[in-house]
Amino acid sequence: MTERVVLAYSGGLDTSVAIGWIAEATGAEVVAVAVDVGQGGEDMNVIRKRALDCGAVEAYVADARDEFAAEYCMPALRANGMYLDRYPLVSAISRPVIVKHMVRAARQFGASTVAHGCTGKGNDQVRFEVATTSLAPDLKSIAPVRDLALTREKAIDYAEKHDLPIATTKNNPFSIDQNVWGRAVETGFLEDIWNEPTKDVYSYTDDPTFPPVADEVVLTFEQGVPVAIDGVAVTPLQAIQEMNRRAGAQGVGRIDIVEDRLVGIKSREIYEAPGAIALIAAHQELENVTIEREQARFKRQVEQRWSELVYDGMWFSPLKKSLDVFIDDTQKYVSGEIRMVLHGGRATVTGRRSEQSLYDFNLATYDEGDSFDQSQARGFIEIYGLTAKLAAARDEKFGNGVDLGVGAL
């Protein structure tokens, strides 16, 4: 029986050429897998036909937009997933759902190997291959660009020589990856980190320098998931799409960052994630109102580790799964409404309310009706500071007290 390879297929030049390239280099038949995670562009049926026209023996096409939004974007939202506190894991969270469908296709069509179009310098090669082995340890992985010497110049020459139904050009200045959660742009003149991004870099967001009239929005959450916008019920996918539209119109969610890649290099990336940034800001504020202090403090540590694991391709790892259990538990009372104003590149919370709120007006107020017993504060401070007081006394006794510089006056 002829070996089969499942290829993550985008419909673009490199993966279209990879179909024939893999077949010639390995003798295997290629099954193309195209997964819609809200990246837009061409119709999936068009992409499917192109894959077959380029030599694929089978073409597996999946509309995974709702699955991606509910099972990958929402966990990222509940975790406030932000690598280096700024990047909302746009590409990182899409790789596991794509791999899940690749493994499903491998089982369906009897493939022994999966293939992806990543280079040897990026994070995505790790994400694809570690996710594959986490779901199907028996499957092998190959990368035509990395393993089979498929350069862009060779891809163009191959496509023209074989008359493949795909546009060929050497003038694309950027490497772009996008889905409903956001958009990632790199390479080209952006690799000089002194260069300012030009207007043509952006697609999901309008220029925040000249914003339209401020947009007020009310987001309703249930257990950490947005369920309504301005009182109108929405699915997770609809919530992201609507906030992409509204926050994007105000230039919210532009990120220019030099980040630490897993492979050890620093890389300059431009991200656009208007919906993600606005939703995370709203979710964080609702957590401020509904999550108990010590739980909230520890969750912030968990969020950082969760984001690092996901960035590093460990979506299906045991530790990530364990952290998910903790995060799920913290969301039990994260329900309520957040009012935000979107304007000039900023998503600003202006109001919050929740039946599960831990905010007690009578305890917080300094006006009449204050129910906080201030007489208990003195004793609390004495007990709270007791260990510090004892340590300071010991330092004084042994000549290690704080030098106040009194003699220099």
N, C-alpha and C positions, 0 to 999 in steps of 0.2 A: 504493500500500500504506500502511495506517495505521501511523504511528510507534508504537514500543513503548518503554516505560520499565520497567526492572527495579528494583523497590523492596525494600530491606532491610526485612523484615517481622517484627515481634516478636509480633504478635497483640494488642497493646495498643491503647488508644484512639487515640493520635496516628497510628500507622502504618495503622490500620484506616481512619480518616478520610482519610488521605493518598491512599489508592487512588482514591476519587472526586474528591478535591480536585485531584490531578494531572490526572486525565482531563478535568475541567472547565476547568482553567487552560491546558492544553497541547493538548487534543484527542487525546492519545495513549492507547493501551491500556496497562494496567498488569499486569505480571507480578510477583507477590509471591514473594519468596525468604525462607524461614525456615530458619535454620541452628541446629542443636542443638549447643552447645558446653558442655553440662552445666549450663545455667542453671536446670534444674528447671522447676517450674510445670506448665503445661498440656501435654497430649499433642500431639505434632506433627501428628497427623491432625486433631485438633480445630482447631488453628491453621490448617491448610491449608483446611479447610472454611469457616472464618470468612473467610479471605481471598477465597475464591470468592463467598461470600455478600455480601461488601462490594463486589463488582464487579470483582475481578481476572479477567482472561481466562485466566490460567494461574497455578498455584501450584507452585513448586519447593520441595521440602522435603528437607533433607539431615541425616542423623545423622552429625555430624562430631566426635563426642566422642573417639573413638580417634585420629582424624587430628589433632585439636587437641592432645591430650595428647602424642602422640609427636612431632609435627613442629613444634610451637610451644612447648608447656610445657617439653619436655625441652631444647631449645636454650636456653631462658631459664634453666633450672636449671644447665646446664653452664657458662653464662656468669655464674652468680650474679647474674642480672639484677635490679638494685634501683635505681630512679631516686631520686636524692638519698640513696642508701644505705639507704632505708627502704621504698620502695614497689615490690613485686615485679611491676609492669607488668601487673596483672590485666586491665584493659580493652585496653591497648595491644597485647597479643599476640593477642587474639581478633579484632581488626579485620581483619588480613590474611587469615585463613582464611575469614571471612565474605565478604570482597571476592572472594576466589578463586572461591567458589561463585556470587557474583553475576555475575562475568564469564563463568563457565561457562554460567549461565542465559541471559545476554545473547546468547551465541553460539548456544545451542540454540534460542532463541525469536526470534531476529532483532531484538533490541533495539539501539537506537543510544544510549541514555541510561541511566544508573543513578541511583537516588535513595536518600537516607538521611534519617533523622529528626533529624539533629543541628542544634543552634543555631549561630549565628555567633560564639559566645563560647568554645566549647570546643575541645579537642584532637581529638575524634573526627571532626569535619568534615575536618580535614587528613588524618587517617589513612585515612578512606574514600576520599577523592578522590585523594590521592597514590598509594595502593596501586592504585587503579583505573587511573590513567594509567601506572603502572609495568608493569602487566600487559597493558593494552589502551589504547594512546595514542589510538586513534580514538574511544573512548567519551566522551561528555559526562557531566557530573554536575550534578544539581540537588538542592536541599534544601528541601522544602516549608515547613518552619518558618522557615528563613532567607530563601529566595528567593521563596516564594509566600504569605508573610504568614499562615501557619497558626499561630495562637495556641491555647493550651489552651482558652480560652473559646469560640473559634470552632469548635474541634474538638468540644466538648461540644454546642454548638448544632447543628452539622452532623449529628452522630450521632443526636441526638434527632429532628431534622427528617426525616431519611431512614430512621429506624427501623433503624439498623444493629445487628447482634447483638453489642453490646459494652457492658459496664458503663460508665456515665459518673458521675464524681464530681469535685468540686472540693476534696476534703479530703485528697488524698494529699500529705503534707508533704515527702516526699523524692524525689529522683531517684536511682534505683537501677539499677546494672548488675551482673550477676553471671554467672559461669561456673564451671567446675570448679576453676579456678586461684584463684578468690577472688571477693570481692564489694566493690563500690564504692558509697558512699552520700554524697550531697551535697545542697545547698540547704536550704530551710526555716530553722529556728532555728540550724542549724549554720553559716550564713553569718556569724553573730556569733561571731568566733573566741574570745571569752571564755566562751561557753556550753559547758558540759560535755555530752558525749553522754549521752543517756538510754538506759535499758535497751532500749527498743523500736527503737533504731538497729540492734542486732545480731541476727543470725540464724544465722550459721555458727559462732559461738563462744558458749560458756556463760561466765557470770561467773567470772573467775579468782580473785575474792576468796574464794569458797567452793568450792574445787576438790574433786573426789573423790580417792580414794587415788592416789598417784603411779603413772604408767603407764610401765613400761620397755619399750622397743622396740629391736629390732636390724634395721638397714637394710643390705641387701646391694646394692652397686653394681658394675656392669661398665662400664668406660669412661665413667664419669660419669652413668650412668643407673641408677635403682633397679630391681632385678630380683627382689628377694625381701624380704618383711617377716616377721621371726621365722621364717625358714627356709621360708616358703611363697612359691612363685613368684607374681609379679604382673606384669601389663602396666603400662605407664606410667599409663594411666587408672586402673587398680585401685590403684596405689601412691598416686596423688593422692587418690582417694576415701577410701581407708583412713586416710591420714594426716589428711585433713580431719576424719574422724569422731573419731579418737583425740586429735589435737592440739586440735581444736575443743572437745571435752569438757573440756579443761583450760584453756580460754581463751587458747590460744596464737594469736598472729597478729593481734591488734588493733592498728591503726595509726591515729593521729590526726595529720595533717600539713597544714601550709600549704605548698603546692608551687608551683613556677613553671611555669605553663602556657606552651605554645609561642606562643600569641597575645599574650603579654606581660603578663598579669595574674597575680596570686597568688590561689590558690583553696584553700579549706579542704576537705579530703577525709577521710572515714572509710573505712578499708579493713579487711576481714577476709580473711585468707589463712592459715588454720592449717596446711594441708598444705604450701603453698608455703614458708612461713617455716621450718617444721621440716625440710623436705627440703633447702632451701638451707643451713641451719645444718649439717646432716650432711654435705652435699657439700663445703662449704668446709673442714670439718675433715679430711675424707679427702684433699682437695687439699693441706692442710698437711703431710700425711704422705707424699704420693706425688709432688708436683711439685717440681722443682729450684728453688733459691732465686731465681736471676735470672729464670727463666721465670715463676715465681710473682709476682715483683714487677712484671714487665711485664704479666702477665695482669690484674692489678688495674687498671692504666691502661686496658687494652682493655675490661674489664668496664664501667667508667664510661662510656666512649665508646659502647659497644654499647648500654647502657641508655638513654643520651640519644637515640641514633638511633631506637631502637624506640619510645620515648616520643613522639618527634617525628614518627612516622608513616613512617619510612624503612626498614621491614622488607625491602623488595625492592630497596633501593639498592645500588649497586656497593660502597660502603665497608662496609656491613653484611655483604654476602656475603664480602668479603675478610677481615673480622674473624672470621666464622664458620669460615673455613679455619684460622686460627690457633687459635681455641678448640678446634676438633675435634682438632687435633694435640696440644694440651695434655692431652687426656683419655685418651690412649693407655694410661697406667698408673694412671688413677684408678679402681681396682677394689679392693674389700675390704669390710669390715664396720664399721659405726659403731653403737655402743650409745648410746641417748639415754634420758633420763628426762624425761617430759612432766608438768609439775605447776605449778599456780598461775600460768599465763600464760607459762611459760618452757619452752624446749626445750633441755636441757642435755646436752652430750656427756659421757659418762662412760667411754667405751672406744673404741679404734680398733685395727684390725689389717688388714694387707694383705701379700700375697706380693710386691707391687711396692713396698713401703715403702722410703723412703730413711732411715728412722730406724734407726740402728745402736746397739743397746743397749750394746755394748762400747765404742763411742766416746762415748756419752752418760753412762755411769755414772761416779760419783765413788768407787765402791767398788772392791774388789779385782777384778782382771780388766780394768781400764781399759786400752784399747789406743790411746788418744790420746797421742801423743808430745808432752808439754808442753814439752820442750826446744826445739821448733821455734817456739814462740809468740813468743819475744823477737825473733828475726829477722824473723818475719812482721810484727810490730807496727812495727819500724823501717822496713821497706820500705813498708808501708801508709801510715805517717804521714810519709813523706819529703817529699812535696810540701807538706803543711801546715807542716812544720818550715822548709823553705826560704822559704815565703811569710812566715812569722812573723819569720824573721831579717831579711828585706828590710824589713818594716814597722818593726822596731826600728831599723834603720840609718837610715831616713829619717824617724824621729820619729812614726811612725804606729802604734806598738805599743799593746796594750790597756792602758787606764788602770786600774790595780789599786787606786787610791785610797789608796796607802800614806801619802802626805803628810797625809791628813786624820786619821790615827790619833793 
